[in-house]
Amino acid sequence: MLDQVTSTAARTNLAPIPFEADAPFLKITGELPRELNGTLYRNGPNPQFDVPGAHWFVGDGMLHAFHLENGRASYRNRWVRTPKWQAEHDAGRALFGGFGRKLPDAPETTVTDGCVANTNIIFHGGKLLALVESHLPTEIEPGTLNRLGYCDYKGAISGPFTAHPKIDPVTGELVFFGYNAAGPLTPALSYGAIDASGVVTRFERLEAPYASMVHDFIVTENHLLFPILPITGSMQRAMRGQAPYAWEPEKGAYVGVMKRRGSSKDIVWFRAESCYVFHVMNAWEEGNRIIADVMQFEEAPLFNHPDGSPTDPKKNRARYCRWTFDLAGNTDRFTQTYLDDLTGEFPRVDDRRAGMSSNHGWYACANPDLPMFGALSGIVHVDGKGKRLGHYLLPAGDTISEPVFVERGRDAAEGDGWLLAVVWRARENRSDLAVFNATDVEAGPTALVHLGHRVPDGFHGNWVGAE
């Protein structure tokens, strides 16, 4: 499977770019909305040095910043200068093989910190933070993109920190978790909260049914939900030189539900058919039920079975799915109902409705005839019941990033604003920043910001408005 990912990079947009750049005046087709004043930050893997067989997930983080102001656009990209990146830069070669593991020929004096800070970038409590789920947040200086160091909130948190914390749109509180909280490949989870001013108000721990790669979680007004799904972690495998993470569907799917202001001692574990979910669109409460909209895979992509055999490629695609939890105690099973058969990933909502019922959602959709990652080629707009409201496809061969919603103004109606997404133009081998009317994606981009080079397919990004 890893060879498959590596070979795919040659004919898609997964391969890294070997440079940092500044482009102060970018050409624009169409007209950028004057209300778009701020910066779209994106993050993704961009290995400084090639490591044969290394997983796509473990490349060094590179930040891409598109600054929009009064109808103009500029761009800057920088590697996140983690201790790992700096050590390899100074050595002029790779020293790590991924998931924090040093290469056998790395000098004994090499730093032990293998952080890559490559998955997400958010702004909260006055800090711009580059995130990867295996380490503490990395603080970034806005504008320059310089690394300022790890952020542990004056020692109030420790260990791994999710790349998908949730910001409560009412209180400004940031809720987070971390897996492998008791050490690598352990079933312990940490969780906590940071208030709008950046002060940690809670930091605790719970035990999961087994060690799992827990990429995302679910937050509603009154509950936290922790999906424990069977991309399993195994120290025994890792010690034998095998994959530390593998697909073990016989472990089953669990989701732990606890009160947001309650205790982990009262967590209730729900069960369902084995599946995997990287990303949650949104979730909310309806009386004694919790509804969560997710992008669900029948079998995990990008990971093999413990014996090295691949998972079923026909089941390696995510589809828009609704999970329903009955909190009245009638059953410990949760239901899984697909709302669409279209392949897709990277779901987003208007963040002002996060954790509450929403009437608008968007995700990047894929060409079902091509591998899942490398074929995201359009955007789907859905309503609160999962019905498609719009569907836009790029020209054949082009790919698109996660669409990021930006509201027209603080008091604008839900969904009234724009979607920002980075598009790779396969024929020209370069990228555009595409700006869509969020409620009319079928009309195509209203503006395109043109780069002279490509932005490799990455993971996540967020808009930070100008003060």
Solvent accessible surface area in square Angstrom, and as a share of the most:
residue,aa,sasa,rsa
1,M,53,0.24
2,L,61,0.30
3,D,110,0.57
4,Q,106,0.47
5,V,18,0.10
6,T,71,0.41
7,S,58,0.38
8,T,7,0.04
9,A,20,0.15
10,A,98,0.76
11,R,162,0.59
12,T,24,0.14
13,N,1,0.01
14,L,13,0.07
15,A,29,0.22
16,P,54,0.34
17,I,6,0.03
18,P,115,0.73
19,F,76,0.32
20,E,56,0.25
21,A,27,0.21
22,D,73,0.38
23,A,25,0.19
24,P,87,0.55
25,F,161,0.67
26,L,24,0.12
27,K,150,0.64
28,I,47,0.24
29,T,70,0.41
30,G,56,0.54
31,E,124,0.55
32,L,4,0.02
33,P,23,0.14
34,R,145,0.53
35,E,99,0.44
36,L,2,0.01
37,N,45,0.23
38,G,3,0.03
39,T,14,0.08
40,L,1,0.00
41,Y,11,0.04
42,R,8,0.03
43,N,2,0.01
44,G,7,0.06
45,P,3,0.02
46,N,1,0.01
47,P,45,0.28
48,Q,31,0.14
49,F,60,0.25
50,D,118,0.61
51,V,31,0.18
52,P,119,0.75
53,G,30,0.29
54,A,30,0.23
55,H,16,0.07
56,W,25,0.09
57,F,36,0.15
58,V,19,0.11
59,G,7,0.06
60,D,4,0.02
61,G,0,0.00
62,M,0,0.00
63,L,0,0.00
64,H,8,0.03
65,A,9,0.07
66,F,0,0.00
67,H,69,0.31
68,L,1,0.00
69,E,87,0.39
70,N,86,0.44
71,G,17,0.17
72,R,167,0.61
73,A,5,0.04
74,S,29,0.19
75,Y,6,0.02
76,R,77,0.28
77,N,0,0.00
78,R,48,0.18
79,W,25,0.09
80,V,1,0.00
81,R,91,0.33
82,T,1,0.01
83,P,38,0.24
84,K,15,0.07
85,W,6,0.02
86,Q,72,0.32
87,A,22,0.17
88,E,4,0.02
89,H,98,0.44
90,D,105,0.55
91,A,55,0.42
92,G,49,0.47
93,R,89,0.32
94,A,12,0.09
95,L,6,0.03
96,F,5,0.02
97,G,19,0.18
98,G,7,0.07
99,F,76,0.32
100,G,37,0.36
101,R,104,0.38
102,K,73,0.31
103,L,45,0.22
104,P,141,0.88
105,D,94,0.49
106,A,17,0.13
107,P,67,0.42
108,E,176,0.79
109,T,131,0.76
110,T,15,0.09
111,V,62,0.35
112,T,116,0.68
113,D,35,0.18
114,G,10,0.09
115,C,0,0.00
116,V,14,0.08
117,A,1,0.00
118,N,1,0.01
119,T,8,0.05
120,N,9,0.05
121,I,0,0.00
122,I,13,0.06
123,F,74,0.31
124,H,12,0.05
125,G,27,0.26
126,G,59,0.57
127,K,60,0.25
128,L,3,0.01
129,L,1,0.00
130,A,1,0.00
131,L,1,0.01
132,V,14,0.08
133,E,20,0.09
134,S,59,0.38
135,H,45,0.20
136,L,36,0.18
137,P,0,0.00
138,T,0,0.00
139,E,38,0.17
140,I,1,0.00
141,E,60,0.27
142,P,74,0.47
143,G,48,0.46
144,T,51,0.30
145,L,3,0.02
146,N,77,0.39
147,R,64,0.23
148,L,102,0.51
149,G,15,0.15
150,Y,78,0.29
151,C,9,0.05
152,D,53,0.27
153,Y,21,0.08
154,K,210,0.89
155,G,54,0.52
156,A,45,0.35
157,I,7,0.04
158,S,71,0.46
159,G,37,0.36
160,P,21,0.13
161,F,2,0.01
162,T,1,0.01
163,A,0,0.00
164,H,20,0.09
165,P,16,0.10
166,K,49,0.21
167,I,68,0.35
168,D,24,0.13
169,P,52,0.33
170,V,118,0.68
171,T,79,0.46
172,G,20,0.20
173,E,17,0.08
174,L,1,0.00
175,V,4,0.03
176,F,1,0.01
177,F,1,0.00
178,G,1,0.01
179,Y,14,0.05
180,N,24,0.12
181,A,14,0.11
182,A,59,0.46
183,G,25,0.24
184,P,97,0.61
185,L,23,0.11
186,T,35,0.21
187,P,49,0.31
188,A,1,0.00
189,L,3,0.01
190,S,4,0.03
191,Y,1,0.00
192,G,2,0.02
193,A,7,0.06
194,I,0,0.00
195,D,46,0.24
196,A,57,0.44
197,S,86,0.55
198,G,16,0.16
199,V,88,0.51
200,V,28,0.16
201,T,83,0.48
202,R,45,0.16
203,F,70,0.29
204,E,71,0.32
205,R,132,0.48
206,L,10,0.05
207,E,110,0.49
208,A,12,0.09
209,P,58,0.36
210,Y,23,0.09
211,A,13,0.10
212,S,5,0.03
213,M,7,0.03
214,V,4,0.02
215,H,20,0.09
216,D,6,0.03
217,F,0,0.00
218,I,1,0.00
219,V,17,0.10
220,T,1,0.00
221,E,119,0.53
222,N,70,0.36
223,H,17,0.08
224,L,4,0.02
225,L,0,0.00
226,F,0,0.00
227,P,8,0.05
228,I,1,0.00
229,L,3,0.01
230,P,0,0.00
231,I,0,0.00
232,T,3,0.02
233,G,12,0.12
234,S,19,0.12
235,M,75,0.33
236,Q,121,0.54
237,R,15,0.05
238,A,21,0.17
239,M,155,0.69
240,R,156,0.57
241,G,62,0.60
242,Q,76,0.34
243,A,54,0.42
244,P,10,0.06
245,Y,15,0.06
246,A,0,0.00
247,W,1,0.00
248,E,28,0.13
249,P,44,0.28
250,E,136,0.61
251,K,84,0.35
252,G,8,0.08
253,A,0,0.00
254,Y,45,0.17
255,V,0,0.00
256,G,0,0.00
257,V,7,0.04
258,M,4,0.02
259,K,118,0.50
260,R,11,0.04
261,R,164,0.60
262,G,26,0.25
263,S,32,0.21
264,S,24,0.15
265,K,179,0.76
266,D,99,0.51
267,I,31,0.16
268,V,81,0.47
269,W,59,0.21
270,F,7,0.03
271,R,74,0.27
272,A,6,0.04
273,E,119,0.53
274,S,33,0.21
275,C,1,0.01
276,Y,2,0.01
277,V,7,0.04
278,F,9,0.04
279,H,13,0.06
280,V,16,0.09
281,M,16,0.07
282,N,10,0.05
283,A,2,0.02
284,W,15,0.05
285,E,49,0.22
286,E,76,0.34
287,G,78,0.75
288,N,97,0.50
289,R,106,0.39
290,I,0,0.00
291,I,5,0.03
292,A,0,0.00
293,D,4,0.02
294,V,0,0.00
295,M,0,0.00
296,Q,9,0.04
297,F,0,0.00
298,E,73,0.33
299,E,31,0.14
300,A,0,0.00
301,P,5,0.03
302,L,22,0.11
303,F,8,0.04
304,N,29,0.15
305,H,49,0.22
306,P,48,0.30
307,D,117,0.60
308,G,45,0.43
309,S,43,0.28
310,P,96,0.60
311,T,9,0.05
312,D,51,0.26
313,P,107,0.67
314,K,170,0.72
315,K,78,0.33
316,N,24,0.12
317,R,64,0.23
318,A,0,0.00
319,R,34,0.12
320,Y,1,0.01
321,C,0,0.00
322,R,43,0.16
323,W,0,0.00
324,T,27,0.16
325,F,0,0.00
326,D,31,0.16
327,L,55,0.27
328,A,57,0.44
329,G,67,0.64
330,N,118,0.61
331,T,61,0.36
332,D,80,0.41
333,R,106,0.39
334,F,7,0.03
335,T,80,0.46
336,Q,47,0.21
337,T,75,0.44
338,Y,69,0.26
339,L,52,0.26
340,D,23,0.12
341,D,86,0.45
342,L,31,0.15
343,T,4,0.02
344,G,0,0.00
345,E,0,0.00
346,F,8,0.03
347,P,8,0.05
348,R,31,0.11
349,V,6,0.03
350,D,0,0.00
351,D,75,0.39
352,R,63,0.23
353,R,76,0.28
354,A,26,0.20
355,G,12,0.11
356,M,53,0.24
357,S,58,0.38
358,S,11,0.07
359,N,96,0.49
360,H,38,0.17
361,G,1,0.01
362,W,0,0.00
363,Y,0,0.00
364,A,0,0.00
365,C,1,0.00
366,A,3,0.03
367,N,58,0.30
368,P,93,0.59
369,D,129,0.67
370,L,93,0.46
371,P,63,0.39
372,M,17,0.08
373,F,22,0.09
374,G,16,0.16
375,A,3,0.02
376,L,12,0.06
377,S,17,0.11
378,G,0,0.00
379,I,0,0.00
380,V,0,0.00
381,H,4,0.02
382,V,1,0.00
383,D,32,0.16
384,G,19,0.18
385,K,164,0.70
386,G,5,0.05
387,K,137,0.58
388,R,99,0.36
389,L,82,0.41
390,G,5,0.05
391,H,51,0.23
392,Y,38,0.14
393,L,104,0.52
394,L,14,0.07
395,P,72,0.45
396,A,82,0.64
397,G,47,0.46
398,D,7,0.04
399,T,7,0.04
400,I,7,0.03
401,S,16,0.10
402,E,5,0.02
403,P,0,0.00
404,V,3,0.01
405,F,15,0.06
406,V,8,0.05
407,E,62,0.28
408,R,98,0.36
409,G,31,0.30
410,R,218,0.80
411,D,140,0.72
412,A,24,0.19
413,A,73,0.56
414,E,42,0.19
415,G,0,0.00
416,D,47,0.24
417,G,1,0.01
418,W,12,0.04
419,L,0,0.00
420,L,0,0.00
421,A,1,0.00
422,V,8,0.05
423,V,0,0.00
424,W,24,0.08
425,R,32,0.12
426,A,31,0.24
427,R,189,0.69
428,E,108,0.49
429,N,84,0.43
430,R,41,0.15
431,S,0,0.00
432,D,1,0.01
433,L,0,0.00
434,A,0,0.00
435,V,0,0.00
436,F,0,0.00
437,N,50,0.26
438,A,0,0.00
439,T,68,0.39
440,D,68,0.35
441,V,0,0.00
442,E,108,0.48
443,A,75,0.58
444,G,5,0.05
445,P,38,0.24
446,T,65,0.38
447,A,1,0.01
448,L,32,0.16
449,V,0,0.00
450,H,34,0.15
451,L,5,0.02
452,G,76,0.73
453,H,34,0.15
454,R,33,0.12
455,V,7,0.04
456,P,9,0.05
457,D,30,0.15
458,G,14,0.14
459,F,19,0.08
460,H,5,0.02
461,G,0,0.00
462,N,26,0.13
463,W,48,0.17
464,V,32,0.18
465,G,38,0.36
466,A,67,0.52
467,E,206,0.92
